[in-house]
Every structure is written in structure tokens, then in C-alpha cells.
Amino acid sequence: MISNNLFELQKILSNNGLLISFSGRFSQSIIEELGEAVKKYLETEDRPKNDVYNVFSIFIEQTQNIKNYCEIKKESPHYERIANSCMVTIGKTETGNYICSGNIVEQKDAVVLTGIIDELIPLDKVALKKLYKEKLRQDISPDSLGAGIGLVDIARKASLPLEYSITTIDDNFLFFTLKAVV
């Protein structure tokens, strides 16, 4: 039974160009180990070094954002549910790679997150660079979710505008997915 399920999963992953996938709780050591594996894997492909760096960098930023969000929710009665919902994937398209990450978030946090991303989507590279420099000079608010400058950096390194999707789980939670293409 499980071998059939794995085979079905492998077909789905292959049909979507998925190269690497991790699902579970993110810790700093897991992010570092996965990051090292991602870097080594990408270096075996015939890709420009800058693309390899951008995929690696976006992967690290996305996983750090999720880990930091989970840390903020440590006192929540829903912490385990949130912390164990983390996922990151790297896949191949005809023109490059995509990095997709997702996790369960509280509805109120999703409003802030989507607001930030919606402001980034229409910006060109020049505007993103300017915004990034402005963000570097700003003080970070203690109640910030910490995703501001990191998302700007992801948008700068991506070759296409960021994409996100939201799947409602219940009245309080949803699954948020972010996709960046390099």
C-alpha cells in the first residue's frame, strides 16, 4: 500500500518538475543541511553561477521566514500544528527553477503578508532595488513578522514577479504558499 502511495507521489512530483522537497519542522540545522544539499545539487547542473546563487539564496530566505514565523508562534496553543506544517520545494521549469514554500498561518498574519507581496508584484528591478535599500535603513519593529526585507530580496532575485496562493483550512488558519522563479 505505502509503495503504491510513494509511486503516485513520485509521479506527481516528476510531472511538476520537482527536484527537491522537504516537509516538516524547520530548525536552523535542517535549513543549513538542506541548503548545503541544494547548493551541491544545483552546482551539478549546467546553470550560470548567479542563478545557482539566487536559487540558493531564495531557498534560505523562504525557509528562514517560515522558521521565524514559527518562533513567533511558540506560545500559541496551535504552535505544534503551525511548526509541523512547513514545506519547501525546488523544481525545474523549461526556463529555470522555482522555489516554493508554504506553511499554516493565522488569517490575520496572512493579511499582512499578502499586503507586502501585493506591493512588490508590480515593481520592476529598479524599484525593487530602491525599496530594498530603503528597507535596509529602516528600524525593524519588535512586533514585525520579519518578512519585509527578506521578501523584497526574494523579489529582487526572482526573474518573474512573486506568486502566492492561499488555501483556507478553517476560520482561523490557512495554508500560505509562496513561489519565486529564477
N, C-alpha and C positions, 0 to 999 in steps of 0.2 A: 504494500500500500504506500509506504513512505517513498519507496523508489519511484513509483509512478508519479507521486506529487513532485518529487525533485526533478524528474524528467520534464514534467509540464512547466515547472518554474524555469528550468533551463531554456526551454523553447521560448517562453515569454521574454526572458532576459535577452536571448540571442536575437529575437525578432525586433527588439527595441534597441539593439546596438550596445547593450550594457556590457561593460568591461569589468567593472569593479563595483561591489555593493557591500555595504555594512549596515546592519540593523541591530540596535541595542543601545545600551547606556554608553555615552561618550565620557571618557576620562582623558586627562592630559596624556597619559601614557598610550592609550589606544589611538588618540589622534596622531601622536608622534609616530607610532608604529605603522599605522595606515598611511600616513604622509610619506614615510620612507618607502613603503611598498609602491605607492602611487608614482613617486618620483622615479624609482627604478624601472617600473613598467613603462612609463612614458618615454624614458630615455632609450628604450629598445626600439621605439617606433621612429620612423623617418620624419620627424617633425622639427620645425625651427625651435631653437633653444628658448626663444621668447615665448612661444606657445606653450612649451613644457612648463616654463616658469609660471605663466599665467594660470594654467590649469591647476598646478600645484598650489599656488597662492590662493586661488578662489576656493579650492577644496579646504585648505586650512582655515580660511576666514569663515566659510559656511559652518564648518564643524565647531569652531570656537564660538561663533554666535549662538549655536544651539546649546553647547555646553554652558555658556554663560547664562543663557535663559534658564536652564535647569537649575543652576546655582541660585539664581534669584528666587526660584520657587521652592527652595529646600524646606522652608517652614510650612508650606502648603500641605493640607491633608491629601492633596492629589499629586504630591511630588513623585511617588513611585510610578504612577501612570504616565506622567509627563516625561520623567527621566528615561523610562524604558521604551519610549516611542520614537527615539531618534533614528534617523536613517540618512545615509548619503550614498549616492551612486555617481559613477563616471561612465559615460557612454560615448560612442563614436557616431558621428553623422557623416554624410558624404563630404562635408567641407571642414570638419574639425571634430572637436569634442564638446560634450556638455557635462556640466556638473549640476546635479540635482540633490537638494537636501530637503528634509521635512521632519516635522515633529508636531506633537499635540501642543496647542497653545490655548490660553484663555481667550475668549471672544474679545474682551476689552483690550488685550495686548495686540491682537490681530489688527484692530482698527488703527493703532499707532503704526504698526509695521507696514501695513498696506499703504498708509498715507505717505510714509517715507519713500516707498518704492514707486508709488504713482507719481511722485515729484521727480524721480530720477529717470523714468522711462522716456519722456520726450527730449531729454537733454542730449546734445551731441558731445563728442570727446572734449572739445574746448571748454564747454560749460561744465562738464564733469570735473575736469582738471581744476578749474577755478573754484568750484564748490568744495572739492577735496582740500585745497589749500586754505579756504575759509574755515572749514571744519577743524583742521589741524590747529588753528589759532584759538578756537573756542574752548571754554571750560566745559568739562563734562558734568552734567547734572547728576547728583547722587541717586536720584530716582529713575535715571535713564535706563532703558533696557539694553543699552550699549551697542545697538545695531546701526547707529547713524553713520559714522565714518567708515566702518567696515563695508557697509552696503554701497557707499559711494565708491570705495576702492574696487569692489567686485564689479560694479557697473563700468568703471574706467577700464578694467582689464578684459571685460567681455567684448566680443566682436559684434554682438547684437543686443538690443535692449533686454533687460531682465524680464523674466516672466514669472508669474506666481499663480498658484491655484489654492482654493480653499474648499475643504470638504467638511461640512457640518457633522459633528458627532452627536451633540445634544445641545441643550440650551446654554451651557457654559463653555463648552470646548469645541475646537475644530482642529483639523489636521491642515497645517500650513506647509506648502511646498514651494520652494524657490528654485528656479532654473537659470543658469548662466551658460552661454555658448561661447567657446573660444575657437 
